[in-house]
């Protein structure tokens, strides 16, 4: 799980697969995305758009101000109600708490 410093703007790219294949949202309605702090059970405001099978979620720095693990929940209707959720990232108070990888 990625560690991210709180009080920064955040862009999450959430790739959705079903049985290992890309899940496209053609014909889907009532699409909602919720980002929730697991410890406080508090949803934080976000905006999102979907391109193909990738859900792009933006969170403003002013709203990303609590440490802890965050769960992303995607709900939509296509024939039946579908809900997908996953622990997505962890908010930490200091940059030194984040993992920085320098690769080739």
Buried (B, 14 or more C-beta within 10 A) or exposed (E): EEBBBBEEEBEBEBEBEEEEEEBEBEEBEEBEBBBBBEEEEEBBEBEBEBEEBEBBBEBEEEBBEBBBBBBBBBBBEBEEEBEBEEEBBBBBEEEEBEEEEEEE
